[in-house]
């Protein structure tokens, strides 16, 4: 049964991964996105019209224009938070990894989140831009003021986390629909942060570009992820074999200990056996007949059936009746005895 189960699981494991390669088109898209990324950063640093757009949208206050959707968007923006989205995607990819017996989905998610934290975090704390709720000078870019709002972490996380599902799709159709769904989610999360007033428009634009750069660069990290998967799989197999070998070595010792316990428990019964052959379940009739006292009812090996189980009818002690006074001998006997000189 175990062999059949293993063969069934091997049959479910994909023989080849149809993952995106770093093709010429992909390299061109990566270069174009990187150019947009740099242009947004330069536009904010130089306080261009992009910063003017940021202030116009912030002063317009979209959350006051459509207050009826405020409650819904408060929950919808959670789809861009790193913790909840990572848990949801990790549960799905963990099931896929267990089903196909491969660590690749988990390694892709871990690599993408690591790149996201390094790149986005470095730019956030390096530029130090303040958010709309903490802005002090109207028309200013609010750069290098100790903030951590540029680029938008919610937006970049939505692009990467949900885009990983499209990246790991096994068919072109699933990848196409996954890309559309992840793009809509990322657009919705970014627009929601602008609506709530927690990010500038330029923050969201840079967040989209940052997340897309990570997704486009993932094929470059595929060899490193393959090496890590091979190393972890080999280490796991080695540890499993070692544990199995230790378990096989421990089985004879345990069986020997149980055998010694059974022998020790059976020893008293053997000492009280009738003859040496009774331990094997058979008695030699010739030996029983020639044994001294074998026919005696009180032989050591034969006891009266049930005698030791009966309660004695007389009290313990001597069975002799008590002494009674003897009657006096007749007179004739006394005279005859005196004549013989016995009675004097």
Secondary structure as UniProt FT lines:
FT   HELIX           2..12
FT   HELIX           24..45
FT   TURN            46..47
FT   HELIX           49..60
FT   HELIX           62..65
FT   HELIX           67..69
FT   HELIX           70..76
FT   HELIX           77..80
FT   HELIX           82..100
FT   HELIX           104..127
FT   HELIX           132..134
FT   TURN            138..139
FT   HELIX           153..167
FT   HELIX           172..196
FT   HELIX           201..217
FT   HELIX           218..221
FT   HELIX           222..271
FT   HELIX           276..280
FT   HELIX           285..290
FT   TURN            292..293
FT   TURN            297..298
FT   TURN            300..301
FT   TURN            305..306
FT   HELIX           307..309
FT   HELIX           331..339
FT   TURN            340..341
//
